[in-house]
Amino acid sequence: MENKVQLKINNLRKRFGTEVVLDGINLTVNKGEVVVVLGPSGCGKSTLLRCMNGLEAISEGEILLDGEKITAGSKEITKLRQKIGMVFQSYDLFPHKNILDNVTLAPIKVQKIPRKEAEERAEKLLRRVGLWKKRKAFPRELSGGQKQRAAIVRALCMNPEVMLFDEVTAALDPQMVREVLNVMLELAEGGMTMVIVTHEMQFARAVADKIIFLEKGKITEEAEPEEFFTNPKTETAKEFLQSFVYEKHKIQ
Amino acid sequence: MQLNWGFMEKYLPMYIDAAILTVKIAFGGILFSLITGFICAIVRYYKIPILNGIAIVYIELSRNTPLLVQLFFLYFGLPKIGVVLSAEACAIIGVTFLGGSYMAESIRSGFESIDKVQLESAASLDLGPWLTMKEVVFPQAIAVSVPGICANVIFLIKETSVVSGIALADLMYVTKDLIGLYYETDEALLMLVIFYLIILLPISIIASVLERRLRYAGFGD
């Protein structure tokens, strides 16, 4: 793997009113690297992702994408959006457009590439996730898993350099989680740079090159997955991992 | 009850002229109130500074004063400061002034019904405000707004009966006139009802078809 820095976050702070949600985040994501962000709910995982996509204005600090600096308060934050794709927890496809139109809307209208070319791009991606046959279907005709795969394709169709996933399987039935995670695994193997927020620990362990543990808006651990899962350093991380283990006799 | 058919036949052309005037005022008023309503809805939805305040004041003023009072202001009030408008123009402006606020609230309720994540996914695709409105918000919002808009259309057509108050020979005016002149009350009122039904029933039917089509329009979970 190349060790080229793709995304660098320097001293990022985010406040909502007086509440500090992200408190001095420093993070480097290399090209082709998969970073999984873990942490208890309310620790700022989603906010971090949303800052990286310019959905939340950052209060302090800077984000460097390919060395291009985007500072707090600058309007260039929207530049992030075309290079960074994002998939959300709730199904966010446009319900009034069929799958193909959902996928090709932004490439045609925002990137201004010819429809034919956009559709070719879409076909390749939809075939890859097994949804080409469903291209004329409306989102409500798809299962949750299919919708999330389509949403991933929609973000991919912009040819992003980085993909962000915000708990994309959290709202899915267990048997549909797999099909979505498989798509993500395949993407990771294909060399896509990814930042993932998830509660699927097995998946995190398998897909991640690096685990980030976030606690009260601060990164308290940064480690390789094997190390993090077998030997977490902080107490909170230990407790957090323990909460995924079920042992009958321990319940009082 | 014996109806005077000869009377009804004789004054049919008068009713037709009056109906045309009613439709003209209603059509003009509704068209402009849709435009006004759409602009106000956009202003309020995006909370555009200053304009948002103006829109709120306008909407409250318009909804909480009777159309007849608004018409009197336009027809009898404005000439006092040198603005003289024809009765027809006053009627169309009056209906627009009243209808604009009702339309604005119907259209805005459609905008507001769109889930926040829709806006965020549009933003994450870098769609920008204009494309987000055109491609994402508006097409979904209109399905929600249409029943309200249709109700407003029917309401506004009926409200036009008030324009007789500024001496416009609409259906209501002709009816009152004929009753006053000939005492053929039953016939005049019957024709009034029939003409309103001729105008309103088709619109009502179109509205319900439109609502059904939109509800089953193949999208929306």
Interface residues (C-beta under 8 A of the other chain):
Chain A: N53 G54 L55 T78 R81 Q82 G85 M86 F88 S90 D92 L93 F94 P95 H96 K97 L105 A106 K109 V110 F138 P139 R140 A151 R154 A155 M158
Chain B: D115 V117 Q118 E120 S121 A123 S124 L125 D126 L127 G128 L131 E135 V136 P139 Q140 A143 A217 G218 F219 G220 D221
